[in-house]
Amino acid sequence: MLTRMDDIEEVPVSEMGEKYGSLRIVNPRADEAMLQSMKRYGQLTPVVCAKREGYELIDGFKRLRACHRIGKEALKAKVLEASERVCKAAIIQLNRLRPIRELEEAMVLSSLHREDGLTQTEIAVLLGRHKSWVSRRIALIERLCEEVLDDIRLGLLSATAGRELAKLPRGNQPEIAAALVKHRLSTREAVQLVAYPAEAEDPGR
């Protein structure tokens, strides 16, 4: 699918768009580790951008955020010329050796399905995966309400907490999510809190 990328270019940070960042999840700990790495060693690997009127970042959001924090003005980038759907698929393909979170995959697949109009079968072919893999992830993301998805994208809720919240009715999720964020509960505590209302509503108990 990713047939060719041009030679590495120096791309000004100010010219990099971040619209695909909405399909990734912020991890504050990983961001801090990247910041320290960039301070100590500089940029070790190029980011990947799509060529548009300017440049649209596809992979390397932690490096870009680190650049903003340390005032670095440009990043080395491999530049890809591809369609919108291929750029989204590349988010998953470029991370096959270091897989991104299941929820991130789900956000990409849902975007391809809902925004780009691809069927689940077409997405499976595009990514070289089985249709059931696509279907499971799209089903996961559709069980989450938008408020919870926003909290996950911003790193306020962990991906694990999101998976647990997906077990609840969408109408119950914002209140539980707010409690998780407010009290900074651990993943284990999140599991227990999510399980509580389900147990309370079980008529067999």
Short mmCIF file of the C-alpha atoms (twelve columns), coordinates in Angstrom:
data_MODEL
# 
_entry.id   MODEL 
# 
loop_
_atom_site.group_PDB 
_atom_site.id 
_atom_site.type_symbol 
_atom_site.label_atom_id 
_atom_site.label_alt_id 
_atom_site.label_comp_id 
_atom_site.label_asym_id 
_atom_site.label_seq_id 
_atom_site.Cartn_x 
_atom_site.Cartn_y 
_atom_site.Cartn_z 
_atom_site.pdbx_PDB_model_num 
ATOM 1   C CA . MET A 1   0.000   0.000   0.000  1 
ATOM 2   C CA . LEU A 2   2.775   2.455   0.885  1 
ATOM 3   C CA . THR A 3   4.591   2.219   -2.413 1 
ATOM 4   C CA . ARG A 4   7.044   5.116   -2.255 1 
ATOM 5   C CA . MET A 5   8.146   7.950   -0.032 1 
ATOM 6   C CA . ASP A 6   10.400  10.721  -1.205 1 
ATOM 7   C CA . ASP A 7   13.796  11.543  0.255  1 
ATOM 8   C CA . ILE A 8   13.824  13.022  3.721  1 
ATOM 9   C CA . GLU A 9   13.013  16.731  3.830  1 
ATOM 10  C CA . GLU A 10  13.354  19.411  6.493  1 
ATOM 11  C CA . VAL A 11  9.781   20.557  7.071  1 
ATOM 12  C CA . PRO A 12  8.983   23.634  9.173  1 
ATOM 13  C CA . VAL A 13  6.873   22.733  12.187 1 
ATOM 14  C CA . SER A 14  4.640   25.723  11.431 1 
ATOM 15  C CA . GLU A 15  3.636   24.117  8.095  1 
ATOM 16  C CA . MET A 16  2.582   20.754  9.556  1 
ATOM 17  C CA . GLY A 17  -1.160  20.212  9.816  1 
ATOM 18  C CA . GLU A 18  -2.458  18.002  12.633 1 
ATOM 19  C CA . LYS A 19  -5.911  16.892  11.510 1 
ATOM 20  C CA . TYR A 20  -4.980  13.211  11.720 1 
ATOM 21  C CA . GLY A 21  -4.052  13.797  15.354 1 
ATOM 22  C CA . SER A 22  -7.755  13.361  16.177 1 
ATOM 23  C CA . LEU A 23  -7.261  9.675   15.322 1 
ATOM 24  C CA . ARG A 24  -4.477  9.225   17.877 1 
ATOM 25  C CA . ILE A 25  -4.485  9.092   21.676 1 
ATOM 26  C CA . VAL A 26  -2.288  11.351  23.784 1 
ATOM 27  C CA . ASN A 27  -0.210  9.514   26.383 1 
ATOM 28  C CA . PRO A 28  1.317   12.043  28.820 1 
ATOM 29  C CA . ARG A 29  4.036   9.633   29.993 1 
ATOM 30  C CA . ALA A 30  5.065   8.794   26.441 1 
ATOM 31  C CA . ASP A 31  5.040   12.490  25.576 1 
ATOM 32  C CA . GLU A 32  7.359   13.263  28.487 1 
ATOM 33  C CA . ALA A 33  9.714   10.443  27.485 1 
ATOM 34  C CA . MET A 34  9.796   11.770  23.921 1 
ATOM 35  C CA . LEU A 35  10.478  15.286  25.186 1 
ATOM 36  C CA . GLN A 36  13.476  14.108  27.201 1 
ATOM 37  C CA . SER A 37  14.755  12.051  24.250 1 
ATOM 38  C CA . MET A 38  14.475  15.016  21.888 1 
ATOM 39  C CA . LYS A 39  16.294  17.264  24.360 1 
ATOM 40  C CA . ARG A 40  19.101  14.774  24.847 1 
ATOM 41  C CA . TYR A 41  19.538  13.190  21.422 1 
ATOM 42  C CA . GLY A 42  17.585  15.334  18.986 1 
ATOM 43  C CA . GLN A 43  15.304  13.764  16.392 1 
ATOM 44  C CA . LEU A 44  16.316  10.124  15.887 1 
ATOM 45  C CA . THR A 45  13.771  9.095   13.239 1 
ATOM 46  C CA . PRO A 46  11.848  11.096  10.645 1 
ATOM 47  C CA . VAL A 47  8.152   11.798  10.933 1 
ATOM 48  C CA . VAL A 48  5.839   10.981  8.021  1 
ATOM 49  C CA . CYS A 49  3.796   13.653  6.264  1 
ATOM 50  C CA . ALA A 50  1.363   13.775  3.377  1 
ATOM 51  C CA . LYS A 51  1.927   16.450  0.754  1 
ATOM 52  C CA . ARG A 52  -1.048  18.771  0.499  1 
ATOM 53  C CA . GLU A 53  -1.058  22.546  -0.065 1 
ATOM 54  C CA . GLY A 54  1.300   22.364  2.869  1 
ATOM 55  C CA . TYR A 55  2.083   19.191  4.825  1 
ATOM 56  C CA . GLU A 56  -0.259  16.990  6.862  1 
ATOM 57  C CA . LEU A 57  1.367   14.951  9.630  1 
ATOM 58  C CA . ILE A 58  0.500   11.243  9.537  1 
ATOM 59  C CA . ASP A 59  2.959   9.739   12.021 1 
ATOM 60  C CA . GLY A 60  5.122   11.499  14.607 1 
ATOM 61  C CA . PHE A 61  2.739   13.459  16.801 1 
ATOM 62  C CA . LYS A 62  4.792   12.952  19.975 1 
ATOM 63  C CA . ARG A 63  7.845   14.352  18.175 1 
ATOM 64  C CA . LEU A 64  5.823   17.321  16.947 1 
ATOM 65  C CA . ARG A 65  4.490   18.093  20.444 1 
ATOM 66  C CA . ALA A 66  8.037   17.860  21.806 1 
ATOM 67  C CA . CYS A 67  9.174   20.324  19.130 1 
ATOM 68  C CA . HIS A 68  6.540   22.810  20.210 1 
ATOM 69  C CA . ARG A 69  7.712   22.537  23.821 1 
ATOM 70  C CA . ILE A 70  11.431  22.972  23.129 1 
ATOM 71  C CA . GLY A 71  11.038  25.547  20.368 1 
ATOM 72  C CA . LYS A 72  12.497  23.412  17.565 1 
ATOM 73  C CA . GLU A 73  11.446  24.952  14.236 1 
ATOM 74  C CA . ALA A 74  11.693  22.012  11.804 1 
ATOM 75  C CA . LEU A 75  11.503  18.222  11.678 1 
ATOM 76  C CA . LYS A 76  13.051  15.725  9.279  1 
ATOM 77  C CA . ALA A 77  10.156  14.120  7.418  1 
ATOM 78  C CA . LYS A 78  9.441   11.485  4.816  1 
ATOM 79  C CA . VAL A 79  6.800   12.846  2.473  1 
ATOM 80  C CA . LEU A 80  4.032   10.632  1.106  1 
ATOM 81  C CA . GLU A 81  1.790   11.524  -1.828 1 
ATOM 82  C CA . ALA A 82  -1.444  9.605   -1.349 1 
ATOM 83  C CA . SER A 83  -5.219  9.849   -1.126 1 
ATOM 84  C CA . GLU A 84  -7.085  10.654  2.084  1 
ATOM 85  C CA . ARG A 85  -8.042  7.040   2.710  1 
ATOM 86  C CA . VAL A 86  -4.488  5.788   2.127  1 
ATOM 87  C CA . CYS A 87  -3.148  8.391   4.563  1 
ATOM 88  C CA . LYS A 88  -5.533  7.153   7.254  1 
ATOM 89  C CA . ALA A 89  -4.680  3.522   6.554  1 
ATOM 90  C CA . ALA A 90  -0.988  4.463   6.791  1 
ATOM 91  C CA . ILE A 91  -1.481  5.414   10.444 1 
ATOM 92  C CA . ILE A 92  -2.002  1.718   11.153 1 
ATOM 93  C CA . GLN A 93  0.448   0.373   8.559  1 
ATOM 94  C CA . LEU A 94  3.333   2.539   9.781  1 
ATOM 95  C CA . ASN A 95  2.882   1.213   13.321 1 
ATOM 96  C CA . ARG A 96  2.744   -2.510  12.619 1 
ATOM 97  C CA . LEU A 97  6.097   -3.156  14.293 1 
ATOM 98  C CA . ARG A 98  5.024   -1.146  17.356 1 
ATOM 99  C CA . PRO A 99  1.248   -1.595  17.287 1 
ATOM 100 C CA . ILE A 100 -0.893  1.378   18.265 1 
ATOM 101 C CA . ARG A 101 -3.687  0.919   20.757 1 
ATOM 102 C CA . GLU A 102 -6.792  -1.002  19.740 1 
ATOM 103 C CA . LEU A 103 -8.893  2.127   20.307 1 
ATOM 104 C CA . GLU A 104 -6.645  4.128   17.981 1 
ATOM 105 C CA . GLU A 105 -7.066  1.476   15.315 1 
ATOM 106 C CA . ALA A 106 -10.807 1.653   15.940 1 
ATOM 107 C CA . MET A 107 -10.861 5.433   15.448 1 
ATOM 108 C CA . VAL A 108 -9.009  5.120   12.137 1 
ATOM 109 C CA . LEU A 109 -11.280 2.324   10.893 1 
ATOM 110 C CA . SER A 110 -14.437 4.155   11.964 1 
ATOM 111 C CA . SER A 111 -13.238 7.288   10.127 1 
ATOM 112 C CA . LEU A 112 -12.601 5.293   6.953  1 
ATOM 113 C CA . HIS A 113 -16.065 3.761   7.259  1 
ATOM 114 C CA . ARG A 114 -18.127 6.799   8.298  1 
ATOM 115 C CA . GLU A 115 -16.252 9.695   6.683  1 
ATOM 116 C CA . ASP A 116 -14.703 8.106   3.586  1 
ATOM 117 C CA . GLY A 117 -17.575 5.747   2.832  1 
ATOM 118 C CA . LEU A 118 -15.600 2.502   2.662  1 
ATOM 119 C CA . THR A 119 -17.353 -0.746  3.502  1 
ATOM 120 C CA . GLN A 120 -15.835 -2.952  6.173  1 
ATOM 121 C CA . THR A 121 -14.781 -5.393  3.452  1 
ATOM 122 C CA . GLU A 122 -13.022 -2.609  1.518  1 
ATOM 123 C CA . ILE A 123 -11.206 -1.491  4.664  1 
ATOM 124 C CA . ALA A 124 -10.083 -5.059  5.325  1 
ATOM 125 C CA . VAL A 125 -8.676  -5.323  1.783  1 
ATOM 126 C CA . LEU A 126 -6.981  -1.909  2.066  1 
ATOM 127 C CA . LEU A 127 -5.194  -2.969  5.255  1 
ATOM 128 C CA . GLY A 128 -4.643  -6.617  4.407  1 
ATOM 129 C CA . ARG A 129 -6.683  -7.728  7.426  1 
ATOM 130 C CA . HIS A 130 -9.731  -9.921  7.975  1 
ATOM 131 C CA . LYS A 131 -13.182 -8.300  7.902  1 
ATOM 132 C CA . SER A 132 -13.894 -9.587  11.436 1 
ATOM 133 C CA . TRP A 133 -10.856 -7.622  12.714 1 
ATOM 134 C CA . VAL A 134 -12.318 -4.464  11.188 1 
ATOM 135 C CA . SER A 135 -15.818 -5.217  12.454 1 
ATOM 136 C CA . ARG A 136 -14.740 -5.790  16.079 1 
ATOM 137 C CA . ARG A 137 -12.880 -2.506  16.258 1 
ATOM 138 C CA . ILE A 138 -15.616 -0.435  14.669 1 
ATOM 139 C CA . ALA A 139 -18.129 -2.010  17.064 1 
ATOM 140 C CA . LEU A 140 -15.882 -1.040  20.003 1 
ATOM 141 C CA . ILE A 141 -15.645 2.624   19.031 1 
ATOM 142 C CA . GLU A 142 -19.373 2.871   18.347 1 
ATOM 143 C CA . ARG A 143 -20.171 1.753   21.890 1 
ATOM 144 C CA . LEU A 144 -18.429 4.839   23.305 1 
ATOM 145 C CA . CYS A 145 -20.102 8.243   23.598 1 
ATOM 146 C CA . GLU A 146 -18.359 11.285  22.108 1 
ATOM 147 C CA . GLU A 147 -17.521 12.832  25.500 1 
ATOM 148 C CA . VAL A 148 -15.580 9.722   26.508 1 
ATOM 149 C CA . LEU A 149 -13.809 9.589   23.148 1 
ATOM 150 C CA . ASP A 150 -12.692 13.199  23.601 1 
ATOM 151 C CA . ASP A 151 -11.296 12.403  27.068 1 
ATOM 152 C CA . ILE A 152 -9.408  9.408   25.646 1 
ATOM 153 C CA . ARG A 153 -7.949  11.419  22.751 1 
ATOM 154 C CA . LEU A 154 -6.701  14.065  25.186 1 
ATOM 155 C CA . GLY A 155 -5.097  11.471  27.464 1 
ATOM 156 C CA . LEU A 156 -7.458  12.229  30.356 1 
ATOM 157 C CA . LEU A 157 -8.700  8.640   30.274 1 
ATOM 158 C CA . SER A 158 -6.593  5.591   29.470 1 
ATOM 159 C CA . ALA A 159 -7.424  3.312   26.566 1 
ATOM 160 C CA . THR A 160 -8.019  0.532   29.108 1 
ATOM 161 C CA . ALA A 161 -10.568 2.678   30.933 1 
ATOM 162 C CA . GLY A 162 -12.228 3.326   27.578 1 
ATOM 163 C CA . ARG A 163 -12.589 -0.387  26.932 1 
ATOM 164 C CA . GLU A 164 -14.248 -0.788  30.317 1 
ATOM 165 C CA . LEU A 165 -16.587 2.162   29.765 1 
ATOM 166 C CA . ALA A 166 -17.647 0.637   26.446 1 
ATOM 167 C CA . LYS A 167 -19.370 -2.086  28.491 1 
ATOM 168 C CA . LEU A 168 -21.820 0.487   29.877 1 
ATOM 169 C CA . PRO A 169 -24.810 2.095   28.148 1 
ATOM 170 C CA . ARG A 170 -23.671 5.275   26.363 1 
ATOM 171 C CA . GLY A 171 -25.934 7.405   28.580 1 
ATOM 172 C CA . ASN A 172 -24.147 6.208   31.739 1 
ATOM 173 C CA . GLN A 173 -20.620 6.716   30.436 1 
ATOM 174 C CA . PRO A 174 -20.084 10.502  30.939 1 
ATOM 175 C CA . GLU A 175 -20.809 10.395  34.674 1 
ATOM 176 C CA . ILE A 176 -18.483 7.447   35.301 1 
ATOM 177 C CA . ALA A 177 -15.796 8.959   33.066 1 
ATOM 178 C CA . ALA A 178 -15.986 12.255  34.963 1 
ATOM 179 C CA . ALA A 179 -15.456 10.380  38.248 1 
ATOM 180 C CA . LEU A 180 -12.448 8.540   36.820 1 
ATOM 181 C CA . VAL A 181 -10.848 11.795  35.665 1 
ATOM 182 C CA . LYS A 182 -11.718 13.817  38.792 1 
ATOM 183 C CA . HIS A 183 -10.354 11.268  41.255 1 
ATOM 184 C CA . ARG A 184 -7.483  10.094  39.018 1 
ATOM 185 C CA . LEU A 185 -8.390  6.472   39.569 1 
ATOM 186 C CA . SER A 186 -6.059  3.656   38.572 1 
ATOM 187 C CA . THR A 187 -6.933  1.176   35.846 1 
ATOM 188 C CA . ARG A 188 -7.876  -1.408  38.482 1 
ATOM 189 C CA . GLU A 189 -10.113 1.078   40.275 1 
ATOM 190 C CA . ALA A 190 -11.664 2.041   36.941 1 
ATOM 191 C CA . VAL A 191 -12.563 -1.589  36.275 1 
ATOM 192 C CA . GLN A 192 -14.201 -1.843  39.711 1 
ATOM 193 C CA . LEU A 193 -16.124 1.406   39.297 1 
ATOM 194 C CA . VAL A 194 -17.411 0.435   35.867 1 
ATOM 195 C CA . ALA A 195 -18.453 -2.992  37.144 1 
ATOM 196 C CA . TYR A 196 -20.425 -1.526  40.080 1 
ATOM 197 C CA . PRO A 197 -23.344 0.030   38.154 1 
ATOM 198 C CA . ALA A 198 -23.634 -3.061  35.996 1 
ATOM 199 C CA . GLU A 199 -23.936 -5.213  39.107 1 
ATOM 200 C CA . ALA A 200 -26.401 -2.783  40.679 1 
ATOM 201 C CA . GLU A 201 -28.661 -2.977  37.607 1 
ATOM 202 C CA . ASP A 202 -28.521 -6.786  37.384 1 
ATOM 203 C CA . PRO A 203 -32.034 -7.971  38.373 1 
ATOM 204 C CA . GLY A 204 -30.664 -11.397 39.208 1 
ATOM 205 C CA . ARG A 205 -28.564 -10.086 42.099 1 
# 
